[in-house]
Structure formats: C-alpha cells, structure tokens
Amino acid sequence: MIKICVVTGTRAEYGLLHWTMKAMQDNPNIELSICVTGMHLSPEFGKTFQQIEMDGFKINGKVEMLLSSDSSVGISKSIGLGLIGFAEFFDNTKPDWILVLGDRFEIYSVVSAAMISRIPVAHCHGGEATEGLIDEAIRHSITKMSHLHFTSTEEYKNRVIQLGEQPSNVFEVGALGIENINRLHLLDISKFQSSINFKLSDLNFLVTFHPVTLENASSEDQFSELLESLKLFKDARIIFTMPNADHDGRVIIQLIEDFVKKNSEKAIAFDSLGQLRYLSAIKHCDVVIGNSSSGLIEVPHFKKPTINIGDRQRGRIMADSVINCKPIKNSIAKSIQLALSVNFQQKLKNVSNPYGKGNCSDIIVKEILNTPFKNILKKKFYNLPIK
C-alpha cells in the first residue's frame, strides 16, 4: 500500500481534484488520506470541508491557517501558521506522497513543509502563467519543490521542463476541470433554478471576480467598474460567486453584497456553488464575466463566451471564445455586447478548448503508482539542450 495524502484549501481546488481523489479511494494499492485547510475551514467562506465529507470522503486532518484578514501581513502570517501546522501533520502521518494542485499561498505552505519533511510531492497545473498575481511566483516555486508534474497543456509541460525538471517526470494530462464536466450530470434549467432559489431570464450572466494581488489597491476600483457596466444590461439576471481569501477579497465581498441587496430581483450571490451547480450555471448562463481561470479553462468547453477582465490571467493560453478587456466600465460593456452579437455567437460553434478532453485522474494515479518514491527526492536539474 502506498500512502498518498491529498491536501486542499479551497472549494474550487477540491472540485478539480475530486475525481482523482475518487480514483485513489477506489484503488486497492493506495491508502488515501485527506487534509483540509484554508477556506475550507472558514465559516466566512462556507465551511466547504463539509461538502468533501458529503461526497463520501474521510477527512484525516484539518490545519487551521487562515487569519481573519485579507491584508498582505495577514496572508504572510497565514503562510507561517500553515507551515507550522503541516510540519506537525506530516510528522504524525508520514505519507509516501503528497498530491496538490495549483498556486495558492496555502499550497505553498503545504509543499514547503513537505520538502523539509522529505516527502515527495505530485503537483497538478504547474507551468502556467498568471502575470497579474503573486500566484505566478508561488506556482513556479511549488514546481521546484515537487517531484512529479501533471500539466494541462504541452506548452505548460515545456515550461516545467524549462524550470529544470526532468522530462520523464512531467506529464501533459489536460485540465482536471474538463473531467468534471464530462463525469457530472449537470442540472437542467428547472432543477438548477430550484437549487439556487432564483429564476433566470432571457439574458443571464455568471460573474466570478477575484482580487488582483500584484496591483496596489485596485480591486475595489476594478470591481466597481464591473458593477457599473452590469447596470447597463437592465434585463439581465446575475449570479455572483464570492472571491477567494486573497488580499483585498473582503472589499469585493462587500460590493457584491451591497449590489445584491439593492437589486435582489435580478441578482444573487453565493459563497460557494459547488462544482455541480457552478458548472450548471455556466451551462445555463449566456456570458461568464470576471477574471477567474475557470473562464479560460472550463467555460470554452461549453462553447460559451468569457469576458476576461484585466491582467489577472495575462499569460495563460486562451480559446477563441475569450474576450479580453480593460477593467473599465465602457470596455467591459462593449465586450459583453460583442459576446452577445450574432457573429460572435456563430463563431462559438467552432471553438476548440486547448485544455484537453478530460481523462486526467487515471493517468495521475497510474504515474504516481509507477514512480518509486524512495529514490526521487534527490533531483537532478535538467538543462535544456543548447542550440
């Protein structure tokens, strides 16, 4: 039996890891343990660890690290608390492998503790670029502390290798979110409306906007511009999902709550929709608006338009269904109008998603099982051939 510990800190991250966790749970050669941290344990963000338990998983550890602060000092202190908590957790549980996904500060704490504890790490979604976020540097740091790499595209695979990782330990598997779309039975419009207690109309927007952590005090300004642009579409119904626990996240939450309170007949907000309702929302909404990676990875699979605002996702590979715009009212409004135009709607029919077809979980489990974990800690830097 190989002991694999999956660590997750956010609702979105767990949603992406779900089917890989299920494959590990069902594999007789794997002893799966699950540790939750960060937003999962916060009442403010919906205590989403409860969804993991409802899905039939046993949670083996809870590491509290999220301070009630979205300042840069608060985030830094949270990283420190996480490092202490995971050092203790790994010392007690001693897994053979740790599996993580993404680029958030919670996972940085996880992998830092694992490195010092001499536990090999398998990392999903490395090599990507988000030039408007601190996540960019965190993601590449996690790559250098990891030992197996599962990337979403060939370009990202090459970037991980460019960072000095051995090609034999880097696997292009596609985006984990696509597997969710293929495996879940999404809600029809009647069941979806019932599940959120909100009636859709002829025009519906899904808005997911997160802080831009490398720009000074701009989240409030940018989101206010977005809200002003939404007011121009008087007949639209709007579903908001709340932002992550990042620097300046609370100001966005307050703006959403104020907007919904004043427009309760046409707008609704959720701390967490969960994967089933979130993907169903994409299916039944006309445009996805914001700056979330899901707008670039999952939404093109539905052949729906994405309005990608500002620089948060700058550097990522994007499908032709993505419309980039500046974080100002007129630019956002014009982009929404373009997305709804007859010509653009016709163009969507031929959109191809660059993030794969969705068969990640079996490949990830297979490669972890096939990799001898006892001899992988001493990594040799891979130098690219000189041309």
Sequence and secondary structure as in RCSB ss.txt:
>XXXX:A:sequence
MIKICVVTGTRAEYGLLHWTMKAMQDNPNIELSICVTGMHLSPEFGKTFQQIEMDGFKINGKVEMLLSSDSSVGI
SKSIGLGLIGFAEFFDNTKPDWILVLGDRFEIYSVVSAAMISRIPVAHCHGGEATEGLIDEAIRHSITKMSHLHF
TSTEEYKNRVIQLGEQPSNVFEVGALGIENINRLHLLDISKFQSSINFKLSDLNFLVTFHPVTLENASSEDQFSE
LLESLKLFKDARIIFTMPNADHDGRVIIQLIEDFVKKNSEKAIAFDSLGQLRYLSAIKHCDVVIGNSSSGLIEVP
HFKKPTINIGDRQRGRIMADSVINCKPIKNSIAKSIQLALSVNFQQKLKNVSNPYGKGNCSDIIVKEILNTPFKN
ILKKKFYNLPIK
>XXXX:A:secstr
 EEEEEEE SHHHHHHHHHHHHHHHT TTEEEEEEEEGGGG GGGT THHHHHHTT    EEE    S  SHHHH
HHHHHHHHHHHHHHHHHH  SEEEEES  HHHHHHHHHHHHTT  EEEES S   TTSTHHHHHHHHHHT SEEE
ESSHHHHHHHHHTT  GGGEEE   HHHHHHHHS    HHHHHHHHT    SSEEEEE    TTSTT HHHHHHH
HHHHHTT TT EEEEE   S TTHHHHHHHHHHHHHHTTTTEEEES  HHHHHHHHHHH SEEEES THHHHTGG
GGT  EEEETTTTTTS   TTEEEE SSHHHHHHHHHHHHSHHHHHHHTT   TT  S HHHHHHHHHHHS GGG
 SS         
